[in-house]
Amino acid sequence: MSFFNSQSQSQIFPVLVDTLSDLYKHETWLTDNNENAITLVYVNMVVTVNNDYDPSKNGPYKLLALDYTDPNNWIPYNADAELSLLSTNL
């Protein structure tokens, strides 16, 4: 799993995970020292799956609700489709 490190070592945000199931694992969202502190998780967060056993599951996923452990809260994310919707609603 890859992490984006901000300037503060206490803030670590996973932006890339290996498998789809990593999205809903509690361990994925722990701080780097595996304390029970959860890193920042927020609605509409986008995380990319890059090495799933099923290649069709690779790609970006968007979090729809704060319960990141519920697989139903992660949906495939298509930025182009979302931008298209925004432009047609202007």
C-alpha positions as CSV (number, residue, x, y, z in Angstrom):
1,M,0.0,0.0,0.0
2,S,1.3,3.5,-0.8
3,F,0.8,6.5,1.3
4,F,0.9,10.2,0.6
5,N,2.8,11.9,3.5
6,S,2.0,15.5,4.2
7,Q,4.6,17.7,5.9
8,S,3.3,16.5,9.2
9,Q,4.2,12.9,10.0
10,S,1.0,12.5,12.0
11,Q,-1.1,12.9,8.9
12,I,-0.9,10.0,6.5
13,F,-3.5,9.5,3.8
14,P,-3.8,6.3,1.9
15,V,-4.4,7.2,-1.7
16,L,-3.5,3.9,-3.2
17,V,-4.3,0.4,-2.0
18,D,-3.5,-3.0,-3.4
19,T,-6.9,-4.7,-3.4
20,L,-10.5,-3.7,-3.3
21,S,-10.9,-5.4,0.1
22,D,-8.2,-3.1,1.5
23,L,-10.6,-0.3,1.2
24,Y,-12.8,-1.7,4.0
25,K,-10.2,-3.1,6.2
26,H,-9.8,-1.2,9.5
27,E,-6.0,-1.7,9.4
28,T,-5.8,0.2,6.2
29,W,-6.8,3.4,7.9
30,L,-4.7,3.2,11.0
31,T,-1.8,5.6,11.5
32,D,1.6,4.5,10.5
33,N,2.5,3.2,14.0
34,N,-0.6,1.0,14.0
35,E,-2.2,2.7,17.0
36,N,-6.0,2.8,17.1
37,A,-6.0,6.4,15.7
38,I,-7.7,6.6,12.4
39,T,-6.3,8.8,9.7
40,L,-8.6,11.3,8.1
41,V,-11.5,9.5,6.3
42,Y,-14.1,11.7,4.7
43,V,-17.1,11.4,2.4
44,N,-16.3,11.8,-1.3
45,M,-12.7,10.7,-0.6
46,V,-11.2,8.9,-3.7
47,V,-8.8,6.0,-3.3
48,T,-7.3,4.0,-6.1
49,V,-7.1,0.2,-6.1
50,N,-4.1,-0.8,-8.2
51,N,-3.2,-4.5,-7.8
52,D,-6.4,-6.5,-7.2
53,Y,-6.5,-10.2,-8.0
54,D,-9.4,-9.3,-10.4
55,P,-8.0,-6.6,-12.7
56,S,-11.5,-5.4,-13.5
57,K,-11.7,-4.1,-9.8
58,N,-8.6,-1.9,-10.3
59,G,-9.3,1.8,-10.5
60,P,-10.5,4.7,-8.4
61,Y,-13.3,4.3,-5.8
62,K,-15.2,7.0,-4.0
63,L,-16.4,6.8,-0.4
64,L,-20.1,7.7,-0.1
65,A,-20.5,7.6,3.8
66,L,-18.2,7.7,6.8
67,D,-18.5,3.9,7.4
68,Y,-15.5,2.9,5.3
69,T,-15.8,-0.7,6.5
70,D,-19.0,-1.2,4.6
71,P,-18.2,-2.3,1.0
72,N,-21.5,-0.7,-0.2
73,N,-20.1,2.7,0.7
74,W,-17.3,2.4,-1.9
75,I,-18.3,2.9,-5.5
76,P,-16.2,3.0,-8.7
77,Y,-15.4,6.6,-9.4
78,N,-15.5,8.1,-12.9
79,A,-14.2,11.7,-12.8
80,D,-15.2,12.3,-16.4
81,A,-18.8,11.3,-15.8
82,E,-19.0,13.4,-12.7
83,L,-17.6,16.5,-14.6
84,S,-20.1,15.9,-17.4
85,L,-22.9,15.9,-14.9
86,L,-21.7,19.1,-13.3
87,S,-21.4,20.9,-16.7
88,T,-24.9,19.8,-17.8
89,N,-26.4,21.2,-14.5
90,L,-24.9,24.7,-14.9
